Amino acid sequence: MYIVKIKGKAKIPDYVQLRDENFTLIAYFRTDRPERALEKCGLANKMIRINEIIKEIPFGKIQKIEI
């Protein structure tokens, strides 16, 4: 799975994209509200780990993650 953190501007908040091995979008959510999106895509049980990764990664860089 791949993760990308996108920096918002002015009134637009920061967002995160989760993508599979084929770069198909799995989830797209605000960095401050991941719960609902992660529940929808079946990753609610990995929410703590994903939040840790989100805090660590830089904006605009695609990173491969193992969850």
C-alpha positions as CSV (number, residue, x, y, z in Angstrom):
1,M,0.0,0.0,0.0
2,Y,1.1,3.6,-0.7
3,I,0.4,6.7,1.2
4,V,0.6,10.4,0.1
5,K,0.1,13.4,2.4
6,I,-1.2,16.5,0.6
7,K,-0.7,20.0,2.1
8,G,-3.8,22.2,2.1
9,K,-3.8,25.9,1.4
10,A,-5.8,28.7,3.2
11,K,-9.2,27.1,4.0
12,I,-8.5,23.8,2.3
13,P,-7.3,21.2,4.9
14,D,-4.5,18.7,4.6
15,Y,-5.5,15.4,3.1
16,V,-4.1,11.8,2.8
17,Q,-4.5,9.4,0.0
18,L,-4.1,5.6,0.5
19,R,-3.4,3.7,-2.7
20,D,-3.0,0.0,-3.5
21,E,-0.1,-1.7,-5.4
22,N,-1.6,-0.6,-8.7
23,F,-2.0,3.0,-7.4
24,T,-5.8,2.7,-7.3
25,L,-7.3,5.0,-4.7
26,I,-8.4,3.2,-1.6
27,A,-9.1,6.1,0.7
28,Y,-9.0,9.9,0.6
29,F,-9.5,11.7,3.9
30,R,-8.5,14.7,6.0
31,T,-5.5,14.2,8.3
32,D,-7.6,15.3,11.3
33,R,-10.6,13.0,10.6
34,P,-9.4,9.5,9.3
35,E,-11.9,7.4,11.2
36,R,-14.9,7.3,8.8
37,A,-12.8,6.8,5.7
38,L,-10.7,4.0,7.3
39,E,-13.9,2.2,8.5
40,K,-15.3,2.4,4.9
41,C,-12.3,0.7,3.4
42,G,-11.8,-1.9,6.1
43,L,-8.8,-0.4,7.8
44,A,-10.4,0.7,11.0
45,N,-8.3,-1.8,13.0
46,K,-5.1,-0.2,11.7
47,M,-6.1,3.3,12.5
48,I,-3.5,3.9,15.2
49,R,-0.6,2.8,13.0
50,I,-1.9,4.8,10.0
51,N,-2.1,7.9,12.2
52,E,1.5,7.4,13.4
53,I,2.6,7.2,9.8
54,I,0.7,10.3,8.8
55,K,2.5,12.3,11.5
56,E,5.9,11.1,10.4
57,I,5.8,11.4,6.6
58,P,6.5,14.6,4.7
59,F,4.0,16.4,2.5
60,G,4.0,15.5,-1.2
61,K,6.1,12.3,-1.0
62,I,4.7,8.9,-2.0
63,Q,5.8,6.3,0.5
64,K,5.2,2.6,0.5
65,I,3.9,1.3,3.8
66,E,3.4,-2.2,5.2
67,I,0.4,-2.4,7.5
